[in-house]
Amino acid sequence: MNAAIPPRRANGGRARILIVGGGITGLAAAHRLRERLGDAAEIVIAERAMRLGGKIHTVDLAGRPIEAGAESILAARPEAVGLAESVGLGGDLVHPTGLTPALSLDGRLRDFPTGTMMGIPADPADVAAIADVKERADSGGPILAPGADMSVGELVRTHLGSEILDRLVSPMLAGVYAGDVDRLSVAAVMPGLAEALRRHSSLTEAVAEVKRPSEGRTRAKERVFATIDGGLGRLITATSAASRADVRLGMTVRELRQTPYGWEVIAGPVPDPMRIEADAVLLAVPASPAARLLRNVEPEAAAALSGVAYASVALASFAFEDIDLPEHSGFLTPAGNGKSVKAATFTSRKWPHLGRRRTFLRVSMGRLGEEALLQYDDADLIKTALRELGEHLGQRVPEPVAQRVDRWGGALPQYAPGHTERFRAAREKLRARPGIAIAGAAVDGVGIAACIASGQAAAAEIIAQLAPESD
Ligand SMILES: Cc1cc2nc3c(=O)[nH]c(=O)nc-3n(C[C@H](O)[C@H](O)[C@H](O)COP(=O)(O)OP(=O)(O)OC[C@H]3O[C@@H](n4cnc5c(N)ncnc54)[C@H](O)[C@@H]3O)c2cc1C
């Protein structure tokens, strides 16, 4: 056994905090720890891959930085923009053009109705052109009892009918979660709506309440999202630098155990393992590695994590010399149409900073249960993407000047009904063991802003737990 990182006592008394996983969650946590603890802590990030960023990965295509993974941050909530600003990238934030996505339905691209929440209308008239809404008679009592949850599929089907579910809500949710509406929890994927449903007996009234702009919350549509000129990879690099963490790339953490003086992990290659001792460990990895690491530490938390299913997606990105695109930012498509493509982003239409010299476009394929798609070779995925793209656009797609394929196995966690409650209970159990925290997309929300919030909250929790000792 190779004890390359010695225990805290041999470390001049500085607390060592080990972060497992160098995606945006782990990096946001490292940054927050450094902000709050200064040099009083040694922060180590163990990352399995040979690069930081996880699902955020900016690459070059035809000389421009494009996103091989996540492509935008939610600017309507403060965490992602706040992090970008505090690592010196505030001046490089760019916003989309304001074009809206289309819905590819009945063989043509149609405008996505405005005023909906993930496709659920506040007023059935807003979606009448797309779907026949069958609003259920008001039962008088709130739709969700305190602590209760249900799937988005059940909610919408029961209260507004299946046409709106299939034609609007399902394509919208597939665009974000690549998931199955009948397995996605309302409380976890739309927490604001779930709260309103605990007060309202009508779904449309609950949506209207959540969508009603409160004072100071009104933002121009195009300001809801943002990215960084040069790519989101810059947020990863800048956050890592600002955290001054000791980053260990290519280091898989395989075992975790509590010791009388803190925590110990076994990391690195199986034939040459390394023992790392730490005062606290913050797990910022996807559900299945997190479950494996917690199996012998806190079985209830491990079981909650094991229950989180993941959808996989394949992305085909293209650069075209010239292609005729409609005035939209891309399109979404309903499931069950026998097609692999679930969405497309007209990247250079959506993001003005990419310039007009070439047209960049990205096609997203695969939903929950369609993992086999990832086994196709690149040429097949490209062929499928271009053929289906042509069908949706109603034109022959020209030969791209550059292209690439990215496969994301285990891309997007699926929060099943009861997710929020299960993890509240799991965290409660974990709290009995000071110096351990879980964070990230597996638990607290798929979006980058939610992951940053989750990493920051886990950092605060660890600081609170270490504080009495470090006095
Ligand atoms: C194709 C795609 C498009 C997306 N688009 C958007 C978007 O536009 N906007 C948005 O907000 N969100 C988007 N998301 C979601 C968002 O990118 C992710 O939810 C988020 O980046 C997850 O961050 P994370 O740090 O929690 O996890 P990850 O990014 O998964 O990072 C976890 C890290 O842990 C490492 N790791 C795993 N096991 C171990 C181990 N045993 N030891 C050490 N390290 C380990 C992994 O290598 C990885 O680097 C998208 C996701 C995908 C896949």
Ligand as a Chemical Component Dictionary entry (heavy atoms), coordinates in Angstrom:
data_LIG
# 
_chem_comp.id                   LIG 
_chem_comp.type                 NON-POLYMER 
_chem_comp.pdbx_formal_charge   0 
_chem_comp.three_letter_code    LIG 
# 
loop_
_chem_comp_atom.comp_id 
_chem_comp_atom.atom_id 
_chem_comp_atom.alt_atom_id 
_chem_comp_atom.type_symbol 
_chem_comp_atom.charge 
_chem_comp_atom.model_Cartn_x 
_chem_comp_atom.model_Cartn_y 
_chem_comp_atom.model_Cartn_z 
_chem_comp_atom.pdbx_ordinal 
LIG C1  C1  C 0 -25.233 15.912 -22.885 1  
LIG C2  C2  C 0 -25.580 16.731 -21.675 2  
LIG C3  C3  C 0 -26.087 18.007 -21.833 3  
LIG C4  C4  C 0 -26.405 18.767 -20.715 4  
LIG N1  N1  N 0 -26.823 20.045 -20.897 5  
LIG C5  C5  C 0 -26.989 20.846 -19.829 6  
LIG C6  C6  C 0 -27.227 22.234 -20.020 7  
LIG O1  O1  O 0 -27.262 22.749 -21.138 8  
LIG N2  N2  N 0 -27.396 23.002 -18.904 9  
LIG C7  C7  C 0 -27.311 22.483 -17.639 10 
LIG O2  O2  O 0 -27.462 23.231 -16.676 11 
LIG N3  N3  N 0 -27.041 21.172 -17.441 12 
LIG C8  C8  C 0 -26.871 20.357 -18.505 13 
LIG N4  N4  N 0 -26.560 19.043 -18.324 14 
LIG C9  C9  C 0 -26.468 18.519 -16.955 15 
LIG C10 C10 C 0 -25.181 18.939 -16.255 16 
LIG O3  O3  O 0 -24.142 19.071 -17.181 17 
LIG C11 C11 C 0 -24.765 17.905 -15.219 18 
LIG O4  O4  O 0 -25.870 17.490 -14.433 19 
LIG C12 C12 C 0 -23.680 18.460 -14.306 20 
LIG O5  O5  O 0 -22.611 18.983 -15.069 21 
LIG C13 C13 C 0 -23.228 17.362 -13.363 22 
LIG O6  O6  O 0 -22.179 17.828 -12.566 23 
LIG P1  P1  P 0 -21.593 16.950 -11.378 24 
LIG O7  O7  O 0 -20.321 17.577 -10.966 25 
LIG O8  O8  O 0 -22.631 16.727 -10.341 26 
LIG O9  O9  O 0 -21.313 15.512 -12.027 27 
LIG P2  P2  P 0 -20.326 15.092 -13.198 28 
LIG O10 O10 O 0 -20.186 16.152 -14.200 29 
LIG O11 O11 O 0 -20.823 13.754 -13.622 30 
LIG O12 O12 O 0 -18.924 14.946 -12.461 31 
LIG C14 C14 C 0 -18.630 13.856 -11.634 32 
LIG C15 C15 C 0 -17.151 13.547 -11.763 33 
LIG O13 O13 O 0 -16.839 12.462 -10.909 34 
LIG C16 C16 C 0 -15.850 11.659 -11.531 35 
LIG N5  N5  N 0 -15.876 10.346 -10.904 36 
LIG C17 C17 C 0 -16.805 9.367  -11.018 37 
LIG N6  N6  N 0 -16.488 8.320  -10.229 38 
LIG C18 C18 C 0 -15.340 8.641  -9.591  39 
LIG C19 C19 C 0 -14.528 7.973  -8.623  40 
LIG N7  N7  N 0 -14.858 6.765  -8.159  41 
LIG N8  N8  N 0 -13.404 8.586  -8.182  42 
LIG C20 C20 C 0 -13.066 9.823  -8.633  43 
LIG N9  N9  N 0 -13.811 10.506 -9.551  44 
LIG C21 C21 C 0 -14.938 9.921  -10.009 45 
LIG C22 C22 C 0 -16.275 11.657 -12.992 46 
LIG O14 O14 O 0 -15.188 11.324 -13.828 47 
LIG C23 C23 C 0 -16.745 13.098 -13.177 48 
LIG O15 O15 O 0 -15.727 13.937 -13.626 49 
LIG C24 C24 C 0 -26.233 18.243 -19.419 50 
LIG C25 C25 C 0 -25.734 16.952 -19.257 51 
LIG C26 C26 C 0 -25.406 16.197 -20.368 52 
LIG C27 C27 C 0 -24.835 14.828 -20.182 53 
# 
loop_
_chem_comp_bond.comp_id 
_chem_comp_bond.atom_id_1 
_chem_comp_bond.atom_id_2 
_chem_comp_bond.value_order 
_chem_comp_bond.pdbx_ordinal 
LIG C1  C2  SING 1  
LIG C2  C3  SING 2  
LIG C2  C26 DOUB 3  
LIG C3  C4  DOUB 4  
LIG C4  N1  SING 5  
LIG C4  C24 SING 6  
LIG N1  C5  DOUB 7  
LIG C5  C6  SING 8  
LIG C5  C8  SING 9  
LIG C6  O1  DOUB 10 
LIG C6  N2  SING 11 
LIG N2  C7  SING 12 
LIG C7  O2  DOUB 13 
LIG C7  N3  SING 14 
LIG N3  C8  DOUB 15 
LIG C8  N4  SING 16 
LIG N4  C9  SING 17 
LIG N4  C24 SING 18 
LIG C9  C10 SING 19 
LIG C10 O3  SING 20 
LIG C10 C11 SING 21 
LIG C11 O4  SING 22 
LIG C11 C12 SING 23 
LIG C12 O5  SING 24 
LIG C12 C13 SING 25 
LIG C13 O6  SING 26 
LIG O6  P1  SING 27 
LIG P1  O7  DOUB 28 
LIG P1  O8  SING 29 
LIG P1  O9  SING 30 
LIG O9  P2  SING 31 
LIG P2  O10 DOUB 32 
LIG P2  O11 SING 33 
LIG P2  O12 SING 34 
LIG O12 C14 SING 35 
LIG C14 C15 SING 36 
LIG C15 O13 SING 37 
LIG C15 C23 SING 38 
LIG O13 C16 SING 39 
LIG C16 N5  SING 40 
LIG C16 C22 SING 41 
LIG N5  C17 SING 42 
LIG N5  C21 SING 43 
LIG C17 N6  DOUB 44 
LIG N6  C18 SING 45 
LIG C18 C19 SING 46 
LIG C18 C21 DOUB 47 
LIG C19 N7  SING 48 
LIG C19 N8  DOUB 49 
LIG N8  C20 SING 50 
LIG C20 N9  DOUB 51 
LIG N9  C21 SING 52 
LIG C22 O14 SING 53 
LIG C22 C23 SING 54 
LIG C23 O15 SING 55 
LIG C24 C25 DOUB 56 
LIG C25 C26 SING 57 
LIG C26 C27 SING 58 
# 
